[in-house]
Amino acid sequence: MLDKQIIQRTLRVPASKGPTGDGAPVARQLDAALLDVGFSASRELLDHLGGLEPGPAMDLAVTVVSAVRELVGDHVRHNAYFIGFPHDVPDTVEFWLERLRAAVLAGGGSATDAQLRTALAGGGIDLLDLPAYGAYQHTYDELLAAHDALVTTAGDRVTLLHLGDPLEVEVSRLYLALGGSTTPLGESDLALLGELAVACLDGPQPDQVPVRENRAVLNGIRLVLDRPLVATDTTTDVLRVACQVSGGDVSLATPTRFRGFRRAERRILLAALDEVVGASPGKLADVARHAERWKRLGERLHPHEYGRWPHAQQVFAVARGERRVPGLAGRAETAVRGGAVGQAASVLSAAPGLLLRSADRLLRLASRAERAEVVDAVTCALGSASGRVLLGLREHIDNRLLPAPARVYVGRSRRAWVEPDRRPALPADLVADLSARIDTEITARLAPSPRPLLVDPDVLDVALPLSGKASGAGFGVLPRGSRAAVRGDVLRFFMYWRQTGRRTDYDLSVLLLDEQFHAAGQVSWTNYRQDGVVHSGDITSAPDGATEFIDVPLDLVARVVVPQVNIYAGESFEDVAESLFGYQTRTRDQGGPPFDARTVRMTSQLRGTGRIALPMAFVNGENGWQAVWLHLYPKGRPSFNRVEDSTVTTAEQVRALVERRYLTLAYLVDRWRPTTEVLTWNGEVPDEPVTYLGIQAPENLPTGSETFTLPRLGELIPA
């Protein structure tokens, strides 16, 4: 399965080592099959396939087509409740009356329209019990027969696939990139890193593993195979490893139920702890933050049985409260409460990352006399903190010139909540000064490119990928805050889910907002039509998979369109067998069935702990319609979530994120300009090798060129 994952993540097809022969007919078949789903094979890839024997060529072609179909959601049949969607969708109340009338007639009775309307208005009617409600009334083949074929246009998506190196080379390259990432990985990439670590155990290893969650994944493999842990320099590193091998959360955001450990595993973990504490006893201060987890782990490791590692035993003594070790954060907080903000900054200087994350609060609390002291401490810490922390601070202070309309908090699990922003703004001169200092440090860390930097303008509005947790797995997915132009006449949202066991009802909805982010209407299973926006009909169970669609004409009055997925009943996003959200763009006269892969612009797997998904918003501004990525999973209710019930909260969250200023790739490109020649991609292939930065790599770049596209953008974040 690694070959499919390589294709889906990198859009590179691992080269086959099969025997040579005449695979030209297979190559032509692949080219045609790819075009049907909005992809195209590079000339190099087609030549490679054409040079293989027909058998190996066909095996490779099947793998490629299967991988890309899954990537854009074309591996399942997307049926719609109303067979004529987006046409012939009835008025919502009239449809319910029809279903209610069918129920009355089935019972042998009769009722007038007035009586039926009174029954609906009075409530107490369960739509799920009405005949044929929420279940497909036609087959997928009947749906296709009811629609003309899609009329292709020049604006349809065509995504280029490139020929890669042999599988083992591609696997090793991706392993080194993920393991050595300077930013945290998302859940799917962390899982992939674990698979790759097993495959690459005896091959080249990352020179450094800066992100501690990545270390935990790699060390978890080593622990299971009875190998010493590497790069564990804090007690928390060891705790993360124990969580990883227990199937828990290496970010430590949620508790882990520890499994039993073999004697060899207990020895490795305790030896690592002993080495960390023995080298730096002050690191015991980290234990109190996760005291309960340490106590539970101690029940599994039995540290009292291993007297040769006394420093490890101290960890569990601190966890049990038998010993107190004050930490930096506690000492700094004591200083702040005593009014000594400058002293607090001095204390936190021992942990540069923690100091920079606390900079805003310290600057707000500092007196005029202490402010210079805090700025000096922050400046000294810039050279020691990670590039990700520096860029995070730079983005943060850029949003502190004015109080925000609302302050939105997004956790690691992408749960979001909103509070009023009561913080006083930071002085403009202070923001400018700190920004300039950070810019200087970032510029110094960006190595000059030996080749001209060729930049696709479409990538400049992509938010810097400072964390994989601010994104999601899928096709064409960008980090939270990124913007992309939307072209076409009609947006078509689609949502697919397939339940694991119990009946599960997901509802695709759209919230419409005006210029002031006030509610301007909604379209959902309770309101099939508004202002030209049309719903495809409500499906209430998905044992074999189900899809709902919503069409949004881009000439509507509303300024903001917010698609969302609400869990009405059943399994969560994490428990369901499969779920995804995506959008298509079409012209008004393209026609075609509700789903066609060639018009798909984005698909994203729905995986979050909340009961509502807000993948993105669409905003109509000076530059026309733009997609803005949100990646939010609000908590919602345990069941019966509806778009009407969260309108105000959703509007506040969307406004806070849409109006926030994000650092984008344009920022990094500007930092390169003093040392590197920067060119703009205009579709013409250059004569000399370049470093290409864009959404997807073009064909026929000169030999020696290097490309940075969506999967590799994180590699641009300086260490």
N, C-alpha and C positions, 0 to 999 in steps of 0.2 A: 504493500500500500504506500510505501514511501515515494514511489515514482509519481503517483497521483498527487500526493501532497506537495511534491516539488513543483509539479506543473501548476497546481492551483495557487501556490503561494508566490512563485517567481515568474510564471508565464514562460518558463524555459522547459523544453522537453529533453529529458536525459537521453543522450545518444545511445543507440542500441549497439551491442557487440555481436549481433547475429551475423551469420554468413552473408557474403555479398551475392547479388543476383539481380534479377529484373523485377523490381517492385514498383515500376512506374505506374501501372494501372491502379495499385493501391494508393499511391500518392495522389493521383487524380481524384479517387473516391474520397480521400481524406479532405482534400481541398474543398470539394463540393459539400461534404457533410459539415465542415467547420463554418462555411458561409451561412448555412441554414440556422446556426445558433449565434451568429454575430462574431465569428472569429476568422482569422486567416493565418495560414502557415507562411513563414518566411521562405524565401527561395532556398536558403541554405537547408532548412528543415525538409522541404520537399525533395531536394536533391539527395539528402541523406536517406530518406525513406525510399526513394526510387532506386537506390543502390543496394538495397537489402533483398534477400530472397523473399518471395511472396508471403511465406508463413510468418517469419519474424516481423516483416513489414506490417502485416495485418494485425499482429499482436500489439505492436506499438500504436498503430492507428486507433484501435479499439480503446486502448488505455487513454489516449489523448482526448478522444471524443467524449468518453465517459467522464473524464476529469472536468472538462470545461462545461459540460451539461450540468453537472452537479454544482459547479461554481455559480452559474447564473440562474439556478432553480429550474432547469429544463428537464431534470431527471424524473419529475413527477407530472401527473396530468392535472392541470389547473382548470377545473370545472367551475361554473358559476350557477348560482341558484336560479336566476332569471336567464333563460336561454338566449334571449335577444340582447342582453347587456352589451353596450350602454343604452340601447334603445328598448322600447317596450317595457320599461320598468314602471310599475303602477304607482299611484299615490299610496302612501303608507297606510292610512286609515282604510281606504277602499280595499287594499289587499287584506287587511285584518278582517274586514267585514266579509270578504269572500271566504276566508278560512273559517270564520265563525258560522257563516251560512252553511258551509259544507258540513260542519259539525252538527248543526241543528237538523239538517236534512238526513244525515246519517243516523240520527236518533229517531227518525220517523216523524219529526214535528215540522213546523214552519214558523217563520217570524218575518215581520216587516223590517225594512231598513231602519225605521225609527226605533224599533225595539232592539235591534242589534246595536245601534249606536248608543242607546241608553245603557245596554249591558257593558259595552266597552268603556264608556265614561264612568260607570260605577265601579270599575276595577274588579278585582277578584277573579279575573280570567287568566289562566295560565296559557300563554301562547304555545308553550311546548306541547300542550295536550291537543292542540288543534290539528286536524288532519293535514298531513303533508307539510306542516310547518317545520322549517329548519333542516330538511332533508332534500337531497337532489331528486328532482322529478324527471330527469332525463340522463342519458349516458353522455360520456365525454365525446364519443363519436357523433352523437346527435347534435351536441353543441357545435362541433366543427362543421357539420353539414349545414347548420343554420347561418354560418358566416362565410362571406367571401374571403378569398385569400388576401393576405396582407400585401398592400402595394408598397414595394420597396422604394426608398428615397435616398438621396445622397446624404441625408442627415442621420441615417440609421447607423448604429454602432458597429464598428469593425475593430476588434482587438487582435493585435498581432502576437503570434506565438513564435518564439525563437528556438533554435537548436541549442541545447546545452552540452555540457561535457558528459562523459559516462556517469552512470548513477552514483557510483561510489565517490566520485569527485564532487558532484552536486550535493550529495548528502554531507560530506565533510565540510564543504564551503558553508552550507546553511547552518550546520552545527557550530562552527567557529563563530559565525555571525551572531547567532542567537545566544550562545554561551558568553560571548564577549560583549554583548550589548551594553551600552552605557545608560540605557533606560529600562525600567521594568517592563516585562512582557505581559501581554494579555493572557487570559486563561488558556486559550487554544494554543498559543505559542509556547506556553510553559509545558503543556502536555506534549507538544511536538518535541520540545527540547529533551524531555525524558526519553522518548523513543529514539531520538538521534544519539543520545548519550550511550545507550546500549549498543547501537550499531557502530559507534565510533570509539568504543572504550579503549581499544589498543592503538588507535590512530593519533594524529596530531590533536593536541588540546589547546584551548584558548590561552594566550599568554597571560591574560588577566581576566577575572570574572568580577567586574565592578559591582554588579547588582546582587545583593545578598539572597534574594529569592532564587536567582539562577544558581548560585552556589549550593543552595539547599537541594535543588533538583539533582545537580551533578553529584553531590555528596551522598544523596539518598541512594543512587545507583552503586556508589562505592561501598556504602555501608552494607547493602544487601549482599554484595560480592566479597565481603570481608576484607576490604582494602582500606588503608588509612584515609582519613578525611583530609582535605586540602583547603587552605585559605580560610580556616575557621579562626578568626581573631577576636571574636566576642562570644560571650555565653549565649546570646540570642541566636548566633549562627548555629550552635549545636541544637538548640531547641527547635529551630526551623527544620533541621534534618530529621529529627524525631517526628515532627508533624508530617513531613513529606512521605516518609516510609509508612506512616500510619494512614495514609490517604486523606490527610487533613489539609488545612489551609496554611501554606508557607508564608503568607503575608501576615498571619496571626490576627487577622481581623475577626475570625470566628473561632470558637473553641474546637479542639481536636480530641477525639476519643482514641487514646493511644492503644496500640496493639501490644501484645506481648513481644518481648525481644529475646532473641537467642543469646546465649552467654557470650558468644564472640561479638555480637552487636553491642551488648552492654559494655564490654571492655573497650571497644572503639570509642563509644560516646563518652564514657567516663574519662578515658585517657585524654580525649580532646578537651574536655572541660578542665581537667587538671592542668593541662599545658597552658590554656588561656589564662586561668586565674593565677597560676604560679608565676607567669611572666608579668602580669599586671593585676594585682589584687583589687585595684580600683574598679575593675570591670564587674565586680560583684554588684555594683550599684545598679546595673541593668536588670538584675534578677527581680527586684520588687515590682517592676512594671508588669510582669507576667507570673506573679507568685502562684496563683492557683494552677496554672499550667505546669509549673515546675513541681508542685506538690503531687499532681497526678502522674507526672513523668517519673518522679522518685519512687512511686509505688510500683512502677514497672522495671526500674533499673536496679533497685536494691543497693544503693550506694554504700550502706553500712557494711556490706559484705566485702568491700574492696578497700581495705585499709592502706594499700600502697598508693592510693590517689587521694590524699587528705584535702587537697585544694578543691577537688570536685565535691567532696562532702560539704564544704563550706557553702556551695551554691544552694544546697537544699536546706541548710541551716538558716540562710537568709530568707528563703522562701517561706519557711515555717515561722518566721518572726523571731527566731532565737538570736539573731544578730542583725544590727542595723548598719547599713552602709549608705551614707547620704550621697545622692547623685548630683550631677551638675545642674539638672533642671530644678531640683529641690533647693539647692543653694542659691541659684539665680532668683527663684521665686521669693525666697526669704529676703534677699537684697531688695527686690522690687517693692515688696510690702513695707520694707523699712525706708523706702524713699531713695534708695541708693541705686538708681538706674544705671549709672556709669559703672558701678561695681558689678552689677548683674551682667553687663556686656563683657566686662573683663573675665568673669567666671566662665561665660559661655564661649569665650575665645578658644578654649581647649577643645571645643567641638564645633568647627566652622559651619558645618551644615545646620546644626541646631541654632547657632547664632543668626545665620541669615534667615532662617524661617521665623525667627522671633524679632527680626529687625523692625518691622512695621510697628509692633506693639511697643518696643523699647523707644523708638523715635517719638511715638505719640505721648508716652509717659515722661520722657526726659524733659528737664528744664532747659532753658536756653543755654545755660552753662554746660549742662551734661550732653547736649545734642552733639557737639563736636567730638566729644569723647566716644559716643556711640558710633558716629560716622567713621572715626579712625579705626575702631575695633572692626567694624564691618569691612572697611577697606583692606585691612590686614588679612581678613578671612577670605577675601575673594580669590587669592592665589591658591588656597588649600581646598576649597569646596569643589564639588563636582560640577561639570558644565551644566548638567540638568538642573541643579539647584540654582546656579547663577541665572540661567535663562528663566526659571520659574520666578525668581525674585524680580528680574527685569520686567517680566510681564505683569507681575503683581503691582509694582509701584507705578507702572504706566496707567493703571486703572484707579489711582488714588488721588488724582487731582480734584475730583468731585465725589461726593457721596453717591453711591449707586442707587437707582430706584428701589432695588431690593438686593439683598445679599443671598446668593444661592450657595449652598454647601453640597458638594458631591463627594461621597465616600468612595472607597476602593471598589465596593460592590456596585457602584453607579447609582446607589440610592441618592435621592436629592430632596432637600428641604429648603424653604425660604424663610428668611427673617428680615425685618427692617435693618437698613444699614445705618447704625447710630455712630459710626466712627467719624471723627472730624477728618477733613481732607488734609493731606500732607502739603506743606508749602511747595509752590511751584519751583522755587529755586533749589530746594532740597531734592525734589524728584529729578530735576535736570542734572544736578550734580551726581547723584547716585547712578542715574542712567548712563552718564558719560563714563563713569569709572567702570561700570560693568561692561559697557561696549568696548572699552580699551582692553579689558581682560579677555573677553571672548575673541576679539580680533587677534590677540596674541596667540590664542590657542588654536586657531584655524590655520592649518598648514597651507601655504600657498600651493595652488594646483600647478603641476608641471605642464599642464595643457590648458588651453582656453576653456573657460566654463561656459557651456552652451545651455541656455535656460529656456525651457518652454514657458511662456507667460502664464499658462493655465495652472502651473504649480505654485505660483507666487502667493496665492491666497490659501494655500494649505497650511494649517496650524502646525507648529513644530511638534513632532511626536515625542513629547517629554515623558509619556507613560503609555504603554500598551493598554492599560486599564481605562484610558480615555478614548478607546476605540472599540472595535468589534471585528470578529472574523467574517469574511465574506468577499464579495467582488466589488471593486470600486469604492471601498469604504475608506473614509478619511478621518483623521483625528477630530475630537470635539473642537468646535469653533471654526473649522475649515469652511470655506465657501467655494461653490462651484456654480458657474453659469448654467441656467436651464434653458434649453432651446427646444422649440416645438410649439404646438398649439394646445396640447392637452397633456396633463400629468395623469398617469394611471398608477395608483398605488395597488399593491397586492400583498396579501398576507396568507401564508400557508402553514398549517399545523397538522400533526398526526399524533393522536393520543397514545400513550403507552398501555394503559389498562382501563381506568375508569372514564366515564363520559366527561369530555372536556369541551368547553364552549369558549372560544376566543372571538372577540368582536373587533373588526377593523372600523375605525371612526375617523372623522376629520373635524377639527375645531377651527372655525374661521374667526380671525381677529382683525380689528380695524387699525388705523394709524396709531392709536393710543394703546394698542394691545388690549382693548376691551372686546368682549365677546360679540361677534357679529353673526352667529349662527353655528349650526353643527349638522353633519350628515352621518347617520349611523343606522343601526337596525331599527331605531325608533323614528327615523326621519329619512326616507330614502332619497329625497330631492331637496335642493335649495340652491338658488342662484346658478343653476346649470350644473352643479355638482351632483353626481348620481352614484348611488350605492347598488351593488350587484345582488343584494339579498342576503339574508341571515342564515348561516349554517350553524347548527347547535351541537353537533357531535362529529368526531373525525376518526373513527376506527381505521379507515383506509385513507385518511388524509382529506383535507378540505381547504378551499381557497375562497377568500372574499376580496372584492375589488372595489375601488372608488375612483371615478373619473373626475378630474378637476380642470375645467377650461381655464386657460391662463388669461382670459379677458375678464375674469370676475372682478367684482368691486373690492373684496376683502384684500387687505395688504399682506396678511400673514396666514398661511395655511399650515396647520399642525396635524399631521397624521399620527394616530396612536393606536396601540393594540391593548385592549382591556381584557383581562381574564374575568369572564362572567362566572364561570364555574369550572371546577375540575383541577387538573394538574398544573403546576407552576411552569414557568419558562425553563427551569432547570430540570424538571422531572419529565416533561413531555418528550416523546420519542424524537420529534423533529419540529422545528418552527423557524420560519424566516420571514423577513419583511423586505420589500424592494419597491422600486418604482421604474416605470417606463415613460418615455416621452414619444408622442406621435403627432403627426399633422392631422387636421380634421378629416382629410379624404383618404387616409391610409387604410381604413377598414381593418379587416382581419379578426381572428378570434381574440378573446380577452387577453390571452397571454401569447406573446411571441418573443423568443429570446433575443432576436435582433434589435428589439427596441428597449431592452433592459439596460438601464444605466447603473444600477446598484442593487445588490442583494446583501443582506446582513442577517446572520444568525441571531435569533432572539435568545439570549442567555443572561438572565439577571435575577436578583433576589426579590425584586418588587413584583407587584401584581398589575402594573401598568407599564407599558413600554412607550417611550418617546424617542424614536430613532433620530428624527431630524425635523427641521422646520423649513418652510419655503417662504421667502420674503421678497416682496416686490418693492424695489427701491430705484434710485437714480440709474443704476446699471441694469435695470430689468429684473427678471426673476432670478433669484439665487437660492441654491440649496445650502442650508446651514446644518452641520452635523451636531447633534445633541448627545446621543448615547446615554439617555437617562432611564432609570427604572424606579419611578416613585413607588412608595409602599402600597398605596391604595387600600382597599378593603379586602378582607379575606375572601369575599365572593360578591357577585352582583355589581361589579364595577361598570360604570357607564360614563360616557364622555360628559354628560350633563352634570354629574356629581362632582367633578374636579375642575370645572372651567376656570375658576378664579386662581386656584393654585397653579394649574398648568400655564395659564397666561403669565403669571408672575415669574415662573421658572424660565419660560421661553424668553421673556423680555430680558431678564437678567443675563442670559447667555448670549442672546443675539446682539445686545448692546455692549457687551464686554469687548475690549480690545485684546486680541490674541496676538502673540508673536507668531509670525508666519515665516515661510521659507524666504520671503522677500527680505526679512531682517538679516538672515544669514548671508544671502547674496550680497547685501550692502556691506557686510563686514569683510567679504572677500575682495571687494573692488579695489582697495588700496594695493593689494599684492598680486591680484590675478586678473587677467583679461576676461571680461564678461561679455558674452555675445547673446543675442536673442534668437531663438529658433524660429525660422520662418518657413520651414518645410523643405528647405534646400540642404542637401547633404554637404557638409564641409569637405575640403580637400585634405586637411590635416587632422590627426587624432585630437579628440576633445574629451572633456569630462561633461557628460550630458546629464542634465537634471530636469526631469519631467514626470508626467503621470505615467506614460508608458514609453518604452524605448522604440525609436524608429528603426527602420531597416537600413542596412548598408552603411552604417557609420564606419569611418576608416579604421583599419586594423590598428590596435593599440589604444582605442577609445575605451573609456569606462563609463558605465551608465548607473545612475542612481534614480530609481523609480519608486513607486509607492512602497514595495516591500523593504527597500533599503534606505528610506529616508532617515530612519533612526540612527543609521551609521554616521550621519552628518553631525549629530550632536557631539560636541567635544567632550572628552573624558574629564 
